[in-house]
């Protein structure tokens, strides 16, 4: 098994644990409200904390319409992208996700509190100091679910993350992760 494949398997096992923990938290919620909203310019309407700028970011096979100022791509695979703060506060190891923003692509059913915004449905859940958001891919993209996981207390908030997740585009060479 190649080093890259071993690292991807390691990543997927770790992410499986996170998704399983999030699923347990979601089961505990009996009824989740649906929140609706719209925004004309997600970058402008996103709250303070991590500032989003309307500047494209590419992490093939993914692209983003919004870029978190002061954060950069640390690692990318066909199934995931890891984005880290530029201040050096996180590990240089790409599969150590503490304090990092992780974008995942999979085929698992989204769960959590539903939010309708800008004509799309998003799901929000949380567990162990992290928030997880999910939405289905856009039309004409590979069919699946895009998820983001971000650490609580690092400047990310729900409104900015909804805007960021809504800006993710999944390219044709992306692969759905298992888990």
Helices and strands as residue ranges (DSSP letters): H 3-27, E 35-37, H 42-45, E 52-53, E 57-59, E 62-64, E 67-68, E 71-76, E 80-85, E 101-106, E 113-117, E 120-127, E 130-136, E 145-151, H 158-166, E 168-170
